[in-house]
Amino acid sequence: MEILTALARRKHFARAAEECGVSQPAFSMRLRKIENGLGVALVKRGNRFQGFTSEGEALLRHAHKIMHDLKVMEQDIKSARGEISGPLSVGVIPTAVTYAARAIKRLQSRHPEIVVTLHTATSFAIQQGVDNGTFEAGFTYGEGLAGNLLQIDPVYEERYLLLAPKKLMSMEGDTVTWAQAAELPLCLLEPDMQNRRIIDKVFGDQGLAPNVIAATSGFLASIVLAVDGAAATIVPEQVAAVFPPMEEIAALTLVKPQLEMSVCLFTRARELSLPTVDALRSVCLE
């Protein structure tokens, strides 16, 4: 089961073997033994991994459930002693990193034996990771999540600020319109990230062509550009709140429209859930 689920995650024989702690020849031999025992081919073979056969996909669904139920069993035994512990791998979109980190702080103050790994990724990669078992949970936008196979819990509403060098600004007050923002040199997230697609849609719906001079995979570079006076950036309030007020930067609420996007905690919908995931959900929904 570990061999199959590792191959589904890595989509590469050598990397899957490394994850399982065996050599690639040993990995391939074990996979062959599974196929010989079942009398079917489970993977499409070529010079590289080409995917699972229909029989392999069917077995993989069972493998995911078996591996999940094994984790639940191990954690339930520990929680019966009053101890919730174990690893918890969580995918998070860049805009939700601040919220997720603070949720993890609350979680570990109650359950210090839970060891959390936060992985920053695109919303699509997080959904894939939750589906194939790479992540036990994910923080992403509720928009686009398919609810039939997922448990989805909204945790907060994301609102947006323009961080702009004051030397580039001619407007006054504590708000700015999207039309005014479009006239400034902007550094935004990369186009394949959902936050960027959301922002592009707001500009597009108003017939605006923003002056994007740079794109990054995270907010730190864009904030550095703002501090240096080179460009403005658009960030969620949660991200801006991490930084102290900066004399050279104006933080303005974006209006016309004033956009809000729901950010959710989501997991696979299962009959048995991991105690570590239940504990995370509890601190997020309190």
C-alpha positions as CSV (number, residue, x, y, z in Angstrom):
1,M,0.0,0.0,0.0
2,E,2.9,2.4,0.8
3,I,4.5,1.6,-2.6
4,L,1.3,2.4,-4.5
5,T,0.5,5.6,-2.6
6,A,4.1,6.8,-2.8
7,L,4.1,6.3,-6.6
8,A,0.8,8.1,-6.9
9,R,2.3,11.1,-5.0
10,R,5.7,11.2,-6.7
11,K,4.7,10.0,-10.2
12,H,8.3,8.9,-10.6
13,F,9.8,5.4,-9.7
14,A,13.1,6.6,-8.3
15,R,11.5,9.4,-6.1
16,A,8.8,7.0,-4.9
17,A,11.4,4.4,-4.0
18,E,13.4,7.1,-2.1
19,E,10.2,8.0,-0.1
20,C,9.8,4.3,0.8
21,G,13.4,4.0,1.8
22,V,14.3,1.3,-0.7
23,S,16.4,1.2,-3.9
24,Q,14.6,1.6,-7.2
25,P,15.2,-2.1,-8.2
26,A,13.8,-3.3,-4.9
27,F,10.8,-0.9,-5.3
28,S,10.1,-2.3,-8.9
29,M,10.5,-5.9,-7.6
30,R,7.9,-5.4,-4.9
31,L,5.6,-3.7,-7.4
32,R,6.0,-6.7,-9.7
33,K,5.2,-9.1,-6.9
34,I,1.9,-7.2,-6.2
35,E,1.0,-7.4,-9.9
36,N,1.9,-11.1,-10.1
37,G,-0.1,-11.9,-7.0
38,L,-3.2,-10.1,-8.4
39,G,-2.6,-11.3,-12.0
40,V,-3.0,-7.8,-13.4
41,A,-0.8,-4.9,-14.5
42,L,-1.1,-1.9,-12.1
43,V,1.0,0.7,-13.9
44,K,1.6,1.8,-17.5
45,R,5.2,1.2,-18.1
46,G,7.6,3.0,-20.5
47,N,10.9,4.8,-20.0
48,R,9.2,6.6,-17.2
49,F,6.0,6.3,-15.1
50,Q,3.0,6.9,-17.4
51,G,0.2,6.4,-14.9
52,F,-1.9,3.7,-13.4
53,T,-4.0,1.2,-15.3
54,S,-7.7,1.0,-14.5
55,E,-7.0,-1.9,-12.2
56,G,-4.2,0.1,-10.6
57,E,-6.5,3.1,-10.1
58,A,-9.1,0.8,-8.4
59,L,-6.5,-0.7,-6.1
60,L,-5.1,2.8,-5.4
61,R,-8.5,4.0,-4.0
62,H,-8.4,1.1,-1.5
63,A,-4.7,1.8,-0.7
64,H,-5.5,5.4,0.2
65,K,-8.3,4.3,2.5
66,I,-6.2,1.6,4.1
67,M,-3.3,3.9,4.8
68,H,-5.6,6.6,6.1
69,D,-7.4,4.1,8.4
70,L,-4.0,2.9,9.7
71,K,-3.1,6.4,10.7
72,V,-6.5,6.8,12.4
73,M,-5.9,3.6,14.3
74,E,-2.5,4.6,15.5
75,Q,-3.6,8.0,16.6
76,D,-6.8,6.7,18.2
77,I,-4.7,4.3,20.4
78,K,-2.6,7.3,21.6
79,S,-5.7,9.5,22.1
80,A,-7.3,6.8,24.3
81,R,-4.5,7.7,26.7
82,G,-5.5,11.3,26.5
83,E,-2.7,12.2,24.1
84,I,-3.3,13.6,20.6
85,S,0.0,13.3,18.7
86,G,1.6,12.6,15.4
87,P,2.6,14.3,12.2
88,L,0.2,16.6,10.4
89,S,1.0,17.8,6.9
90,V,-1.0,20.9,5.8
91,G,-1.0,22.7,2.4
92,V,-1.7,26.4,2.5
93,I,-2.0,29.1,-0.2
94,P,0.4,32.1,0.2
95,T,-2.4,34.4,1.2
96,A,-3.5,32.2,4.1
97,V,0.0,31.6,5.6
98,T,-0.5,34.1,8.4
99,Y,-3.8,32.7,9.4
100,A,-2.5,29.1,9.2
101,A,0.6,29.8,11.2
102,R,-1.5,31.4,14.0
103,A,-3.9,28.4,13.9
104,I,-1.0,26.1,14.3
105,K,0.3,28.1,17.3
106,R,-3.1,27.6,19.0
107,L,-3.1,23.9,18.0
108,Q,0.3,23.2,19.5
109,S,-0.4,25.1,22.7
110,R,-3.1,22.6,23.3
111,H,-1.5,19.5,21.8
112,P,2.3,20.0,21.8
113,E,2.8,16.4,20.6
114,I,1.3,17.2,17.2
115,V,4.2,18.0,14.8
116,V,2.9,20.2,11.9
117,T,4.5,20.8,8.6
118,L,3.1,23.7,6.5
119,H,3.7,23.6,2.8
120,T,3.0,26.7,0.7
121,A,1.6,25.8,-2.7
122,T,-1.0,26.8,-5.3
123,S,-4.6,26.0,-4.6
124,F,-4.6,23.3,-7.4
125,A,-1.5,21.6,-5.9
126,I,-3.1,21.6,-2.4
127,Q,-6.3,20.0,-3.7
128,Q,-4.2,17.3,-5.5
129,G,-2.2,16.8,-2.3
130,V,-5.2,16.3,-0.1
131,D,-6.6,13.9,-2.7
132,N,-3.5,11.7,-2.9
133,G,-2.6,11.8,0.8
134,T,0.4,14.2,0.6
135,F,-1.5,16.6,2.9
136,E,-4.0,15.7,5.6
137,A,-5.6,19.1,5.3
138,G,-5.4,22.3,3.3
139,F,-6.2,26.0,3.5
140,T,-7.4,27.5,0.3
141,Y,-10.3,29.5,-1.3
142,G,-13.7,27.9,-1.0
143,E,-14.4,28.9,-4.6
144,G,-13.8,25.9,-6.9
145,L,-13.8,23.2,-4.2
146,A,-15.9,20.2,-5.0
147,G,-18.0,19.5,-1.8
148,N,-19.1,15.9,-2.5
149,L,-15.8,14.3,-1.6
150,L,-14.5,17.0,0.8
151,Q,-15.3,18.4,4.2
152,I,-15.1,22.1,3.7
153,D,-15.2,24.6,6.7
154,P,-15.0,28.4,6.0
155,V,-12.6,30.0,8.5
156,Y,-12.3,33.6,7.5
157,E,-13.1,36.2,4.8
158,E,-10.1,37.6,2.9
159,R,-10.1,41.3,2.2
160,Y,-7.5,43.3,0.3
161,L,-5.2,46.3,0.8
162,L,-3.0,48.2,-1.6
163,L,0.5,48.7,-0.1
164,A,2.0,51.6,-2.1
165,P,5.1,53.8,-1.7
166,K,3.8,57.2,-0.7
167,K,6.1,58.8,-3.3
168,L,4.0,57.1,-6.0
169,M,0.7,58.2,-4.6
170,S,-1.3,61.3,-5.4
171,M,-4.6,60.3,-3.7
172,E,-5.5,61.0,-0.1
173,G,-7.6,59.1,2.5
174,D,-7.5,55.5,3.7
175,T,-9.2,53.9,0.6
176,V,-8.2,53.5,-3.0
177,T,-10.2,52.2,-6.0
178,W,-9.1,49.4,-8.2
179,A,-9.0,51.8,-11.1
180,Q,-6.5,54.0,-9.2
181,A,-4.5,50.9,-8.3
182,A,-4.3,49.9,-11.9
183,E,-2.4,53.1,-12.8
184,L,0.4,52.3,-10.4
185,P,3.4,50.0,-11.2
186,L,2.4,46.7,-9.5
187,C,4.1,43.6,-8.3
188,L,1.6,40.7,-7.9
189,L,1.7,37.0,-7.4
190,E,2.4,34.8,-10.4
191,P,-0.4,34.3,-12.9
192,D,-1.0,30.6,-12.2
193,M,-1.8,31.4,-8.5
194,Q,-5.5,31.7,-7.6
195,N,-5.0,35.0,-5.7
196,R,-3.6,36.5,-8.9
197,R,-6.5,35.1,-11.0
198,I,-8.9,36.7,-8.5
199,I,-7.2,40.0,-8.7
200,D,-6.9,39.8,-12.5
201,K,-10.7,39.1,-12.7
202,V,-11.5,42.2,-10.7
203,F,-9.4,44.4,-13.0
204,G,-10.8,42.6,-16.1
205,D,-14.5,43.0,-15.0
206,Q,-13.9,46.7,-14.9
207,G,-12.1,46.8,-18.2
208,L,-8.9,47.8,-16.5
209,A,-5.4,46.9,-17.7
210,P,-3.1,47.0,-14.6
211,N,0.5,48.0,-15.0
212,V,2.1,44.8,-13.7
213,I,5.9,45.2,-13.7
214,A,6.8,42.0,-11.7
215,A,5.4,38.8,-10.4
216,T,6.5,36.6,-7.5
217,S,5.6,33.3,-5.8
218,G,5.2,35.0,-2.4
219,F,4.6,38.3,-0.8
220,L,8.0,39.1,0.7
221,A,9.5,40.2,-2.6
222,S,6.6,42.4,-3.5
223,I,6.6,44.1,-0.1
224,V,10.4,44.7,-0.4
225,L,9.7,46.4,-3.8
226,A,7.1,48.6,-2.1
227,V,9.4,49.6,0.7
228,D,12.1,50.4,-1.8
229,G,9.7,52.6,-3.7
230,A,9.7,50.6,-6.9
231,A,6.1,49.2,-7.0
232,A,2.9,48.9,-5.2
233,T,1.3,45.5,-4.3
234,I,-2.0,44.1,-3.4
235,V,-2.1,41.9,-0.3
236,P,-4.7,40.4,2.1
237,E,-5.3,42.2,5.4
238,Q,-4.0,39.0,7.2
239,V,-0.6,39.4,5.5
240,A,-0.4,43.2,6.0
241,A,-1.2,42.8,9.7
242,V,2.1,40.9,10.2
243,F,4.2,43.9,9.4
244,P,4.5,47.0,11.6
245,P,3.4,50.4,10.1
246,M,6.0,51.6,7.7
247,E,6.4,55.4,7.3
248,E,7.2,55.2,3.6
249,I,4.2,52.9,2.8
250,A,0.5,53.7,2.5
251,A,-1.8,50.8,3.4
252,L,-5.2,51.5,1.7
253,T,-8.4,49.5,1.6
254,L,-9.4,48.6,-2.0
255,V,-12.9,49.6,-2.8
256,K,-15.2,49.8,-5.8
257,P,-15.5,46.9,-5.5
258,Q,-14.6,46.0,-1.9
259,L,-13.8,42.3,-2.5
260,E,-14.2,39.5,0.0
261,M,-13.2,35.9,-0.6
262,S,-13.9,33.0,1.7
263,V,-10.9,31.0,2.8
264,C,-11.6,27.4,4.0
265,L,-10.0,24.5,5.8
266,F,-10.7,21.4,3.8
267,T,-10.0,17.6,4.1
268,R,-11.2,14.5,2.4
269,A,-14.7,13.5,3.6
270,R,-14.1,10.2,5.5
271,E,-16.1,8.1,7.9
272,L,-13.1,8.0,10.2
273,S,-11.1,11.2,10.6
274,L,-7.6,11.7,12.1
275,P,-7.6,13.0,15.6
276,T,-4.9,15.5,14.6
277,V,-7.1,16.9,11.8
278,D,-10.1,17.1,14.2
279,A,-7.9,19.0,16.6
280,L,-6.9,21.5,13.9
281,R,-10.5,21.9,12.8
282,S,-11.5,22.6,16.4
283,V,-9.1,25.5,16.8
284,C,-10.1,27.0,13.5
285,L,-13.8,26.9,14.1
286,E,-13.9,28.0,17.7
